[in-house]
Amino acid sequence: MDETDVTGLFEAERPRLVGIASRVLGDHAEAEDIVQQAWLRLHRTEVEIESLPAWLTTVTTRLCLDRLRSRTPVPVDELEPDEPDGAVADPADDLALADTVGLALHVVLDRLTPRERVAFVLHDSFGFEFPVIASLLDTTPVAARKLASRARAKVAQPRPEDGLADWEVVDAFMAAAKGGDLDRLLQLLAPDAAVGADAAAVLAGTPAQIEGRGEVAAFFNGSAASALPVFVEGRAGTAWYHLGAAKVVFDFTVEDGLVRAVTFRADPDLLARVVRRDGGEQRP
């Protein structure tokens, strides 16, 4: 295969590889850098490559592991080889590339070990089978499944002792709402959680009152697809936008890492002061 063919095949794979690296690392710029390193390794390798998509996936994943380990050191004997063999399992056949993960999920992912993080992201976000993940992590399918299971438990249940900021709790709640994850909504709600609304919001069609964790979770489950992160009088919240303008604000009360109340607010003066945010920071 000449260099032109290799370049063309690599460029066809680049969006998929960047998607994987972005999910694992939580940083698009870092992901681009990782994929560029994979490109350089491709040019240096002398092994016979049976499946270029599989080889590139393996290299990209292991480069991501190295990057994660530079943040969180692990014992040397857990390190994978620098370069895979030419013959590796092909995960590209089963890959379904998703769009993006909310900032809250990336924050929670930082609590995972590098191997838990890779196993969870590849299986739950991209649909990789555990035998494939095992080959990437140089472990067994049973161990890969356990890594993903532990990671899933940590991600699904943010805890007060983890020190999550209010905006992280809000964004985790909204991600669960949009994804229709009822169990996670229940985990993020206080037992006496309630929903309220100001007069303007009621006129706009929101419920005036909902009481109880189960009822609040059921209301939000699968909803709020058009809500965007905002600051409400300095607090992290979300807002329903229409034609580029905030129409209803979701004002959250967060205590001890749990959502205790959500108040729908649509007063025009308040809406005029709503500020879009990026995670815990104001958007430029």
DONULO-831757 format. One record per residue: residue in one letter; z, x, y of N, C-alpha, C in turn. Coordinates in steps of 0.1 Angstrom, whole numbers, plus 2048, in hexadecimal, padded with zeros to 3 digits. Example, Ala and Ser with C-alpha at 12.3 -4.5 7.8 and 13.67 -1.06 7.14 Angstrom:
A84E8847C784E87B7D384E8847DF;S8478807EA8478897F584F881800;
END
This chain:
M8008097F480080080080080980C;D7F68078157F681082180080B82C;E80181383680B811840809804848;T7FC80084A7F97F48517FE7E8849;D7FC7E883C8017DD8338107DC834;V8177E88338267E883382B7E3840;T8257E784B8297E28588287D3859;G81C7CE85581A7C08558247B884D;L8277BD8418317B683883F7B683E;F8427C284484F7C384A8517B9856;E8477B985F8477B086A8487A1866;A84279E85B84479085585278D851;E85979884C867796847871797853;R86D79D85E8777A086887F79486D;P87978887088177D87488C77986A;R88877A85D89277685389D780852;L89A78D8538A47988538AD79785F;V8A879586A8B07938778B9787875;G8B477C86F8BD77186D8C9774864;I8C677B8598D177F8508DB788858;A8D679285E8DF79C8658E7795870;S8E078C8788E77858828F377C87D;R8F07768728FB76E86C907776867;V90478186190E78A85B916791866;L90F79687091579E87B91A796887;G91478A8899187828949137878A2;D9087908A19037968AE8F47988AC;H8EC7928B48DE7938B28D97A18B5;A8DE7A78C08DA7B58C38DD7BF8B8;E8E97BD8B28EC7C68A78E37C389B;A8DF7B68998D67B388E8C97B9890;E8C47B989C8B77C089F8B77CE89B;D8C37D589F8C47E389C8C57E688D;I8CC7DD8868CD7DF8778BF7DE871;V8B77D48758AA7D28708A17DE873;Q8A27E387F89B7EF88289E7FB879;Q8AB7FC8768AF80686D8A980485F;A8A87F885B8A27F584E8937F984E;W88D7F785987F7FB85B87E80A859;L88781285F88682085E889825850;R89281E84989582283B88981F832;L88281483687681182E86C81D82F;H86A82283A86182D83C86583A835;R87283C83487784882E87984781E;T87983B81987C83A80B87083F802;E8748447F786A8497ED86A8427E0;V8738387DF8748307D38698267D2;E8658227C685B8187C586180A7C7;I85B8027D08617F57D48597EA7CD;E8607E37C48597D87BD8587CC7C6;S8627C97CE8627BD7D78677C17E4;L85E7C27EE8627C67FB86C7BD802;P86A7AF8018747A68078827A9801;A8837AB7F48907AD7EE8967BA7F2;W88E7C57F28927D27F68977D2804;L8907CB80D8947CA81B8A17C281D;T8A27B78158AF7B08168BB7B8811;T8B97C08078C47C88028C87D380C;V8BE7D98128C17E481C8C77DE828;T8C27D382D8C87CC8388D67C8836;T8D97C282A8E67BD8278F07C9826;R8EC7D48208F57DF81F8F77E782C;L8ED7E78358EF7EC8428F97E384A;C8F87D68489027CD84E9107D0849;L9117D383C91E7D68379247E383D;D91B7ED83E91F7F98459247F7853;R91D7EE85A9217EB86892E7E4868;L9307DA85F93D7D385F9487DD85B;R9467E68529507EF84E9547F9859;S94A7FB86294E80486D9587FD877;R9587EF8769627E887E96F7E7876;T96E7E586997A7E38609787ED854;P97E7F985597D80284A9817FD83C;V97A80183297E7FD82497F80A81C;P98580A81098581580797881B804;V97682880496982E80296382A7F4;D96B8277EA9668247DD95F8167DD;E96080F7E79598027E894C8027EE;L94880E7F493B80F7FB93080E7F1;E9258077F69198067EE9108137F0;P9068157E78FC8207E98F581D7F6;D8F08287FC8E98278098DC820808;E8D58217FC8C881B7FA8C78157ED;P8C18097EC8C08027DF8B58087D6;D8B58057C98AA8097C189E8017C5;G8928057C08867FE7C38867F07BD;A88C7EE7B188C7E17AB8997DA7AD;V8997CF7B58A57C77B98A17B97B7;A8AC7B07B68A97A27B58A379D7C2;D89B7937C189478E7CD89A7827D3;P8A27837DD8A97777E38A076F7EC;A8947747F088C76E7F98867617F4;D88575F7E78807537E28897477E4;D8967497E58A073E7E68A573D7F5;L8A07457FE8A674680B8A173A814;A8AB73381A8A87298248AE72D831;L8A673383A8AC7388478B172E850;A8BE72E8538C372485D8C272A86B;D8C67228758C47268838CF72F888;T8DA72988C8E57328928F272C88D;V8FC73588F90A73188C911731899;G91B72789B9227268A792B7328A9;L92F7358B59377408B894473F8B1;A94A7338AF9567328A995673789B;L94B73589394A73A886949749886;H94374F88F94275E890950763892;V95875C89A96676189C96E76088F;V96C75588897475487C96F75E871;L96276187195C76A86896277886A;D96777B87696D78887897A78A870;R98077F86B98C780863989784854;L97C784851978787843976795841;T97879A8349747A78319657A8831;P95F7B48329507B583294A7AF826;R94F7B181A9497AB80E94B79C80E;E95679781295878881394E78381D;R94C78982894378483293478382D;V93078E82792278E822920784817;A92A78380D92977980392876B808;F93176881293275B81892575781F;V92076082891475D83090875C827;L90676581E8FA7648168FA75880D;H9057548089057487FF90673B807;D90F73A81091172D81790772A822;S9017358288F87338338E973482F;F8E773D8248D973F8208D673B812;G8E073780B8DD7317FD8DA73C7F3;F8DE7487F58DC7537EB8E574F7DE;E8DF7517D38E77507C68F075B7C4;F8FB7597BD9067637BC9017707B4;P8F876E7AA8F377B7A48EB7847AE;V8E477E7B78DD7867C28E778C7CB;I8F17847CF8FC78A7D89037957D1;A9067937C490C79E7BC9047AB7BC;S8F77A97BB8EF7B67BB8EF7BC7C9;L8F07B57D38F17BB7E18FE7C17E3;L9097BC7DE9167C17E091B7CB7D4;D9127CD7CB9157D67C09217D17B8;T9227C47B592D7BF7AE9287B47A4;T9317AC79E92D7A279592B79579B;P92378C79592277E79B92F77779C;V93877979394677279394D77779F;A94D7857A295478A7AD94E7867BA;A9407857BA93A7807C793D7727CA;R93E7697BF94375C7C195175B7C7;K95A7637C29687647C79687687D5;L9607727D995F7777E795B76B7F0;A9517647EC94C7597F595774E7F5;S95E74B7EA9687417EA9737447F3;R9787507F39837557FC97F75480A;A97275880D96D75781B96C74981F;R96874081796673281A97472C81E;A97E72F81698B72A81999072F827;K98E73B82A99274083798B73A843;V97D73884197573284B97972484D;A97B71C84397D70E84398B70A849;Q99471484A9A171084E9A771A858;P9A271A8659A872286F9B771F870;R9BF7298719CE7278729D472B87F;P9DE7258839E57298909E9738890;E9ED73D8849F274B8839E6755885;D9DA7508849CE7598869CC75B895;G9D375489D9D27568AB9C47528B2;L9BE7478AC9B27428B29B473D8C0;A9AB7408C99AC73B8D69A872C8D6;D9AC7258E19A97178E199A7148E0;W99271D8E798371A8E697E71C8D8;E9847258D09807278C298371B8BA;V98E7158BC9927088B59886FD8B9;V9866FC8C697C6F18CB96F6F38C5;D9696FF8C595C7028BF95C7008B0;A9667048A996770189B9676F2898;F96E6EB8A096F6DC89E9616D68A1;M95A6DA8AB94D6D58AE9436D98A4;A9446E589F93B6E989493C6E1888;A9496DD88494C6D58799466C787B;A9486C28889436B488B9346B488A;K92D6BD88F91E6BD88F9196BF880;G9216C787891D6CA86B9216BF861;G9296B586592D6AB85C9376B0852;D9406B985694A6BF84D9576B884F;L9596AD8499656A584B9726AC847;D9716B483C97D6BB8389826C5843;R9786CC84897C6D68539816CF85F;L97B6C38639806BC86E98F6B886C;L9926B48609A06B085D9A96BC85E;Q9A56C885A9AD6D485B9AF6D8869;L9A66D58729A76D98809AF6CF889;L9B26C38849B86B988B9C76B8889;A9CF6B68939DD6B48919DF6A688B;P9EA6A48849ED69787D9ED68C886;D9F168D8939F268289C9E66838A6;A9DB6898A29D068A8AB9CB67D8B0;A9C667D8BC9C16708C29B66738CC;V9AE6688CE9A36698D79A565F8E2;G9A36638EF9A46598FA99865B903;A99765390E98C65391698F64E924;D98965492F98B64E93C98164293D;A98363B94897C62E94A96D63194A;A96863C95195A63E952954642944;A95C64893C95764B92E95663F926;V95F63692795F629920952621924;L94F62193194361B936937621930;A93762E92D92C63592892A633919;G93462D91393362990593C6308FB;T94663890094F63F8F795A6358F3;P9616388E896C62F8E59786328EE;A9806278F198B6298FA9966308F3;Q99862E8E69A36348DF9A16358D0;I9A56408CA9A56418BB9B16498B8;E9B96458AE9C564B8AB9C664F89C;G9CB65B8999CD66088C9C366A888;R9C76748809BE67F87C9B267A875;G9B467186B9A966C86399F66586B;E9A465C87499B65487C99365D886;V99966788C99266F89598867888E;A98C67D88298268587B97667D877;A97867087296D66886E96466587A;F96A66388696166189295866C895;F95E67889495668489894D68988D;N95068588194868B875939688877;G93169287892369187991E68D886;S92668E89192268989E9226958A8;A91F6928B492069B8C09156A68BF;A9096A38BA8FF6AD8B88FA6B28C5;S8FB6AA8D08F66AF8DD9016B58E6;A90D6B78E19186BC8E99176CB8EA;L91A6D18F69196DF8F99266E48FE;P9296F18FB9366F69009376F790F;V9436F39149456F39239546F7926;F9566F99329646FA9379676ED93F;V9726E793C9776DB9439846DE94A;E9826E095798E6E39609956F095A;G98D6F9955993706950996706941;R9956FA93B9976F992C98A6F9925;A98B6FE91997F6FE91097D6F090B;G9716EB90D96D6DE90895E6DE904;T9596D290394B6D09019466C4909;A9396C390A9346B89129276B390C;W9256A690D9186A090990F6A1914;Y9036A79128F96A991C8ED6A191A;H8E769C9258DB6949248D2699930;L8C669D92D8BC6A29378C36AD93F;G8CA6B69398D06C19408DC6BF948;A8E26B39478EE6AF94F8F96AB946;A9056AF9499116AA94191369B944;K91469393991768593B925681937;V92A68792C93768492893E691923;V94A6949289516A092495B69D919;F95C6A690F9666A59059716AE908;D97C6A990E9876B19139926B3907;F9936BF90299C6C18F69AA6C58FA;T9B36C18F39C16C68F49C46CD8E6;V9C66DA8E79C86E28DB9D66E88DB;E9DE6E58D19EB6EB8CF9ED6F18C2;D9F26FD8C29F57048B59E97058AC;G9DD7078B29D17098AA9CB6FC8A5;L9D06F18A99CB6E48A49C76DB8B0;V9BD6D38AE9B96C98B89C26BD8B8;R9CA6BB8C39D36B08C49CD6A48CA;A9C46A68D49BE69B8DB9B069F8E0;V9A76958E199A6968E799968A8F1;T99668E8FD99568390798668390D;F97F67890B972677911973674920;R96C67C92896D67A93695F67A93D;A95D67194594F67094B95066D95A;D95C67096095D66F96F953678976;P94B67397F94067B98594568898C;D95168799295669399995A69E98E;L95F69A9839626A39789556A9973;L94B6A197093F6A596A9386B0973;A93A6AE9809336B798A93A6C5989;R9466C698494D6D398394C6D9975;V9466D396C9446D895E93C6E595F;V9416EF95793A6FC9579376FF948;R92B70394692770793892E714935;R931716928937722924930728917;D93373491592E73C90993A741902;G93E73A8F894B73E8F195673B8FB;G95E7468FE969744907966749915;E95974B91895575092594C74792C;Q94C74793994373E94193574493F;R92B73B93D91D74093C91874594A;P91175094A90B75595690174B95C;
END
